[in-house]
Amino acid sequence: MAKKNHRFNWRDKVNNVAQIGGIETSVLDNGPGKGTRIAWVNTGAGLRYKVVIDRGLDIVDAFYNQHSLAWLSHAGVTAPRPDANRGLEWLYSFGGGLLTTCGLTHVGGPESDQFGERGLHGRISNLPARIESVIQPDLLAGKLQMSITAVVKQSRVFGPNLELRRTISGTLGEPAVRVHDVVTNLGNTPAPHMILYHCNYGWPLVDEGTEIICKGDWASRGLDMDNAVFNSKRNFRKCSRPLESHRGGGEGCAFIDVAADKKGMCNAGLYNRKLDLALVLKYKKRQLPWLSNWQHWGPREYVTALEPGTNPPIGQANARKQKKLIHLAPGKSRTYDLEMKILTDRKQINEFLKAAGQ
């Protein structure tokens, strides 16, 4: 049904847009996330999700109708820890969720060198955002767009000083979420820059037999546990049953050089044939040239992630050694766009599978 018809259907039947969808902000009042600001976004098309304002404007819980889409860690939403930037401290407050941002100067494991000490995946997801705007849909005016925009500053005296301006948006009546990021160097010296979008999917979208859809060249990260997953004897593009070998820290990770379409767009995602439900992840190859696939099939800790990034999670030191580390000059910016969309129409699903070489 066209958007125009949607508007005419709603105009004489609804006087409060919240009856259909929109954005509602609130503060958690219990547990490890007590005092944390959040925003619930309801697209009015089955897709609804929780934005955590105090965690870099990331997205945690996400549902399509009765089905959960995202994997949540044991901790779930916790209060931010702006000081967490050593070793594996990041894991203590990692809630999982539909989108956890990694960066802005380092993506990968802990490391230390002449340029400083860097903890797992950087600081950005532990930094509170400052809200600039919340725009609600307006049925009477025929404006179906909604968005939340905020600024997150990752800074210190003597630098680096980076700013992330993020807008999360959608259209009332469409099961899609769009993320538009602008990262700017506000300092007076060049700053290293890496970013990775850690998109964590869970049951029931992720289940035994769910297909990981991605066209491109896959390569194991190289550790023994990665090689045990990503090899020619195993169908690593189908989600596994829970594995005893993945209890604790067992996992597998692959780096993917995704083949873009004629418009330079990368299309990846997941397809659960039992639910007849697909999630499509779209982004621009020139912005985010790498995609990582994390598989962690631990009993009761069951997750796979698709992670577009400027680099695979190899760390700042390795990116510098490979001459792949981005440096932002003072005042310069880089822009990133990401979309996740739910498909249930068989024709659209088949088109997605065909475009992804399935």
N, C-alpha and C positions, 0 to 999 in steps of 0.2 A: 504494500500500500504506500502511495506517495506521501511525502511529508505534508503536503498541502492538505490532503484528505485527513491525515492525522489531526491537523490543527482544527479543521472544521468539526471533526468528531468530538474533540475535547472542548471546543469553545463554549458550547451551551450546556455541558454536562459537568464541568469541573470549575470551581472558583479558587481553588488553592492548589498550586502546582505540586506541593508535597504529596498530594493524593496519588500522583503518578511517579514522581522521582525528584531528584535534586540533591543538594549537598547540605548536610547537617553537621555542625561542629559541636564538640563536647569535650569533657575532660574525664579520664578514667579515675575512679575513686577507690580502687581496691587492688591489692596484689603488688607485684614488682613494677607494674606500670603506673602506680598511683601518682596522680598529678600530671600525667602525660596528655598533651592535647592531641585529639584525633579529629578526623572528618569522615563521616560515612557518606559515600556517593552511591546513589541509586539511579541507574540509567533508565529505569522504567521499561526495560526490555529483558529482564531476567538477570542481568549482570549487576552486582553490587559489591562494593569493596571498601576497605578501611584504609584511609590515608593517615599516617602517623606524622603529624606536624612537627613534633619534637624529635623525630628521628630522620632528619634530612628530607622530609616530605616523601618518604618511601611508602610502599603499599604492603600491608600484611594480609589480613583475611580477605578472601575473594570467593564469591559464589556465583554460579549460574543456576537459576531456579533452585532445586534442592541439592545440587551437586557442588561440593567444595572443589576449588581449582588449585589452591595453594597448599604447600606443605608448611606446617607451623612447627617450630622447635618446641622442646619441653617448656622453655621459658616464655615463649610467645612475646607479647609486647612488654618491654622493660623500659625503665627510665633511661634517658641518654647518659652516656659516660664520655664526656668530651676529653677526658684525660687518657682514655684507653688507646694507646698507640705503641705498646711494647709486646713483643712475643705473640702469644695466642690470646691475649686479653679480649680481642674482638669476638671470640666464640662465646664468651660469657653473656653477651647481650645480643647475640645474633638470633633474631626471632624467626628467621626463614621468611616466608611470605612471598607474595606475588612479585615484589621487586625490592631488593636491597641494593643500594648503590655502593660501589667500592671505588676508592680513590680519595682525593683528587690528584694526589701526587704519586701514589704507589698502589699497585694491584698485584697480589701474590703473597707468598709466605714471609715470615719475619726475616729481616736482614739488617746488617750494620756495616758501614764502610766510611770512607772519608767524608761522605756527604751527609752522614747522620745515621740515626737508628730509626727503623721503620717497622711497625707491627703489621700483622696480618691484615691485608686489604684496606689499610688506611683509616682515616678518621671521619669521613663525611657522613656515614650513617649514624654516627653518635653525636651529631651536632643539631641543635634545635634550629628551626626555620622561623623567619619573621614573615608573617602573612602580609602580602600586598593587596590581594583582592580575592573575594569569593563572588563569582557571578552565577546567579541562578537562571534557569530557563524562564521565559515569560510567554505563557500561552496566548494571552490576549494580543501581544505584539507579534506573535508568530516567530519568536526567537527561541529555538530549541537547544542552543549551545549552553553548556555550563562548564565552569572551570574554577580551579583554585590555583593561585600564583603566590609563590613565596621565595624568599632569598635565604640562602645558607652561606655563611662565611667561614672558610677554613683559613685561619690566619694566626700569625704570631709576630711579636716584635722582631725585627731583623729578617722577616719573611720566612717562607713564602706566604703570600696573601692572595688567596683565590676566592672567588665568589661564584656560587652556583645559583642561577635564577631559573626556577623550575615552574612550569605550568602543566598541570594535569587536567585534561579536558575530555569532554565527550558530548554526545548529542542525544537528547531525550528520544527514546525509542530505538536506539541502536546499541547492541551489546558489544561495545568497544571502549577501550581506554587509550588515550594518547598522552605521551609524555614529550614535552619540548623543553630541552635544557640549553642554557647558555652559560659556559664557564669562562670567566674573565680574570685576567691577572691584574689585580689592583695594586700590586707592589711596584717597586722602582727597579727591580732586577728581573732577568728571565727566571721563570719557574718551571720545574719539571711537571709534567702532567700525564696522568693515566686515568682512565675511567672504565668501569666494567659494570654492566647491569645484571645483577645476580637474580635471575628469575626462577623461583623455586616452586615446582609443581608437585602436587601430592594426590592421594587417593580421594575420590574415585576416578578423577581424570586420569591419573597415573595408576595403572593396575597391570597385572600380569598380561602381557600381550599388547598393551598400548604401544602404538608405533611412534617412533621419534622421526619426524619428517624433516629432512634437510638434504639439500643437493650440494655436494662439494667434496673436497678431499679431507678425510679424517686421519688424524695421527695421534697415537697414544702420547700422553704427557711423558712417558718413559720410565716411570717407577714400576717395580715388579707388580704391584697391585693394579696399576693401570694396564699393563700388558696382559694381565690375566683376564681383563674385561674386553679390551679393544684388540682383537686378533681375528685372523681369518677363519678360525674354527668356531667362532661364536657370533650369533646374530645380535650384535650390540645395539642395533637400531630398534629392538623391541624390548620393552620394559620387562624386567626379570621378576620372578617370585622373590620373596624375602630370602636372603642368603646368610647362612651362618658365618661365612667368611667376611661379611660386612658388619658384624657386631663391632661395637667400639669404633675405631677409626678406619675400618675397612671401607674402601671406596675405589672408584675408577674415574679418571678424567682424560678427556680427549680435546685436542685443539682442531678446529675445523676452518678451512679456507672455503667459505660458502660461495657458490656460484651465483652471481647476481643476475637478474633478468635484464631485458633490454633497456629498462628505465633506471638501472643501477640499484634496484631494490633487492634485498635479501628476504626470502620467505622461508621461515622454519616454523616448527610447532609440534603438536602432539595430536594423535587421532586415536580415540577409543571407539572401536567398532561396536563393542557391546552397548555402549551408551549412544552411539551414532552422534558423537560430539567431538568437535575439533577445536583446538585453540591455535590461532595463527599469530606468529610473531613477525612483524615487518619492520625493517630499518634500512638505512642507506649504507651501502657498502663503503663508500668513500669516507663516511663519518666513522663507521665502526667496522674495520676490515676483518676482525676475528670473531669467531664464535666458539665458546667452550661448552662442552657437555659434561656435567658432573653427575655421576650415578652412585648413589649410596643406598643400597638395598638392605639396610639393617632391619632386623625384626623390630617392629614398633618405631622404627626411625627410617621411614621408607620414602625416598625422594629422588627426583631427577631434576636437574636444572639446565636451562639454556641461557648462556651468558654472553651477549654481544659486548665487545670491548674494543678500545683503541689498540690493545695488545692482549694476547693471552695472559693468564695470571702467572707471569714468570718473574715478576719483581722488577723494581726500578734498576737494580744493578745489571741484570741480564739484558734488559731493554737497552740500557746505555751501551753495554758491550756490543750488542748487535746493531747499534746505531739506529734503533727503532724508538728511542725515547723522545717524545714530543717536548719541546720547550716553548712556553708561551712568553712572548716578549711583553714588557710592561704595556698595559692598556689593551692588549690583544685578547680576542675571544675565539672560542670554538663552540659550534652548535651541534646538538644531537637530537634526533627525533626517533621515537619508538612507538609502535602501536601493537596492542594485543586485541584480537577480535575473536569472538565465539561464532562458530559455524554449526548449524544443525540441518540446514538445507542440503540434501544429497547432491544436487547439481553443483552448489558452491564448494562442497567438500571435494568432489571429484575434480573440479577445476584447480583447487589448491594442490591436491595430490599430483595432478599432471604437471603443474608449474614447478613442483618440487622434485620432479623426476621419479615419482613413485608409480 
